[in-house]
């Protein structure tokens, strides 16, 4: 019998357990698909029970041989008064479903609608609301992971920012401030949580349902402002997350995937 060929490079995520906050749509859902193709176990979380159930059902239908590899959880990250408690409850529930009780990776892709507003529209309330899921959700997810992930550089937390943190856009100051803060957060979390690896993905415009009814026109316009001549796709961007989970030498890093839009 021929000796089995090695798989040093193509099976790094097989049988690993990964939590994705915001895993019911967009980049998070695409990452769940990719992880199932990598033979990982996926736990997706979102605030809407119907969307969680629908996403789990769709993933199981698409990947029937991996139906037992995906589970869904409901967690509301939109209320700052309950954010910490909800994240702790989520991690407890997910870890109870993981053999051995410890995750291998967590990825934060959750986010509310982008708070694009001119300076005249700024209020403390609006700015704080914009920060709850994307910024504070990321920070307190990191806190909740302590003691709930495997020890050592095998494990990772990957956060999500955006290219507006590097290229200003009119009306995007509030979002840009939060996005820029995530760069500093990821770098410092890498120090505070070591040897857990903490990294960041910075997508440019991506063709997802986030753009709503203006999706087609927005994607076309954004694509025209890239070096590649097109808007990024979910299938493109999830590769950055997979890389950061697989590379046990990567921490405090940011991977940009923006089609060269910073240089146009």
Residue pairs with C-beta under 8 A, 6 or more apart in sequence:
11 38
11 39
12 38
12 245
12 246
13 35
13 38
13 39
13 40
13 242
13 245
13 246
14 38
14 39
14 40
15 39
15 40
15 41
16 40
16 41
16 104
16 105
16 245
17 40
17 41
17 43
17 98
17 99
17 102
17 103
17 104
17 105
18 35
18 40
18 41
18 42
18 43
18 103
18 104
18 105
18 106
18 107
18 245
19 43
19 45
19 90
19 91
19 94
19 103
19 105
19 106
19 107
20 28
20 31
20 32
20 35
20 42
20 43
20 44
20 45
20 106
20 107
20 109
21 28
21 45
21 46
21 75
21 77
21 90
21 106
21 107
21 108
21 109
21 110
21 137
21 141
22 28
22 45
22 46
22 108
22 109
22 110
22 111
23 29
23 31
23 32
23 42
23 43
23 44
23 45
23 46
23 55
23 72
23 109
24 44
24 46
24 48
24 51
24 52
24 54
24 55
24 72
25 46
25 51
25 55
25 208
25 209
26 109
26 206
26 208
26 209
26 210
26 234
27 109
27 160
27 203
27 206
27 208
27 234
27 237
27 238
27 241
28 44
28 107
28 109
28 110
29 44
29 55
29 59
29 234
30 234
30 235
30 237
30 238
31 107
31 109
31 238
31 241
31 242
32 42
32 44
32 55
32 59
32 70
33 59
33 62
33 63
33 238
34 238
34 239
34 241
34 242
35 42
35 242
36 42
36 59
36 63
36 66
36 69
36 70
37 63
38 242
39 66
39 69
40 69
41 69
41 70
41 98
42 59
42 69
42 70
42 71
43 70
43 71
43 72
43 73
43 94
43 97
43 98
43 103
44 52
44 55
44 56
44 59
44 70
44 71
44 72
44 73
45 52
45 72
45 73
45 74
45 75
45 90
45 94
45 110
46 52
46 55
46 72
46 74
46 75
46 110
47 74
47 75
47 76
47 77
47 78
48 74
49 74
52 72
52 73
52 74
53 72
55 72
56 70
56 71
56 72
59 66
59 70
60 66
60 67
60 70
63 69
63 70
71 94
71 97
73 90
73 93
73 94
75 86
75 87
75 89
75 90
76 82
76 86
77 83
77 86
77 87
77 110
77 132
77 133
77 137
78 112
78 132
78 133
79 86
79 132
80 128
80 132
80 136
83 132
83 136
83 137
83 140
84 140
84 143
84 144
87 137
87 140
87 141
87 143
87 144
88 144
90 144
91 144
91 145
91 148
94 103
95 101
95 102
95 103
95 148
101 148
102 148
102 149
102 150
103 145
103 148
103 149
103 150
103 155
104 149
104 150
104 154
104 155
104 156
105 149
105 155
105 156
105 157
105 158
105 245
106 141
106 145
106 149
106 156
106 157
106 158
107 157
107 158
107 160
107 241
107 245
108 137
108 138
108 141
108 157
108 158
108 159
108 160
109 160
110 133
110 134
110 137
111 133
111 134
111 160
112 129
112 130
112 132
112 133
112 134
113 210
114 172
114 175
114 210
115 126
115 127
115 129
115 130
115 174
115 175
116 171
116 172
116 175
117 126
117 171
117 174
118 170
118 171
119 173
122 173
122 174
126 174
127 174
130 174
130 175
130 178
131 178
134 160
134 178
134 182
135 178
135 181
135 182
135 185
138 159
138 160
138 182
138 185
139 185
141 157
142 157
142 189
142 193
142 198
145 157
145 193
145 196
146 193
149 155
149 157
149 196
151 195
151 196
152 195
153 195
153 196
153 197
153 248
153 249
153 251
154 248
155 196
155 197
156 196
156 197
156 198
156 199
156 244
156 245
156 251
157 189
157 193
157 196
157 197
157 198
157 199
158 198
158 199
158 200
158 201
158 241
158 244
158 245
159 182
159 185
159 186
159 198
159 199
159 200
159 201
160 182
160 200
160 201
160 202
160 203
161 179
161 180
161 182
161 183
161 200
161 201
161 202
161 254
162 175
162 179
162 202
162 203
162 204
163 202
163 203
163 204
163 205
163 256
163 258
163 261
163 262
164 172
164 175
164 176
164 179
165 176
165 179
165 180
165 182
165 183
165 202
166 202
166 256
166 262
167 261
167 262
168 176
169 176
179 202
182 200
183 200
183 202
183 254
186 198
186 199
186 200
186 252
186 254
187 252
189 198
190 197
190 198
190 199
190 251
190 252
191 252
194 251
197 244
197 248
197 250
197 251
198 251
198 252
199 244
199 250
199 251
199 252
199 253
199 254
199 255
200 253
200 254
200 255
201 237
201 240
201 241
201 244
201 254
201 255
201 257
202 254
202 255
202 256
202 257
202 258
203 232
203 237
203 240
203 257
203 258
204 222
204 226
204 232
204 256
204 257
204 258
204 259
204 261
204 262
205 218
205 219
205 222
205 223
205 226
205 231
205 232
205 258
205 259
205 261
206 231
206 232
206 233
206 234
206 236
206 237
207 215
207 219
207 231
207 232
207 233
207 234
208 234
209 215
211 218
211 219
219 231
220 231
222 231
222 261
223 229
223 230
223 231
223 259
225 261
225 264
226 258
226 259
226 260
226 261
226 264
227 259
227 260
227 261
227 263
227 264
228 259
228 260
230 259
231 259
232 257
232 258
232 259
236 257
237 257
239 257
240 255
240 257
243 250
243 255
244 250
244 253
244 255
256 262
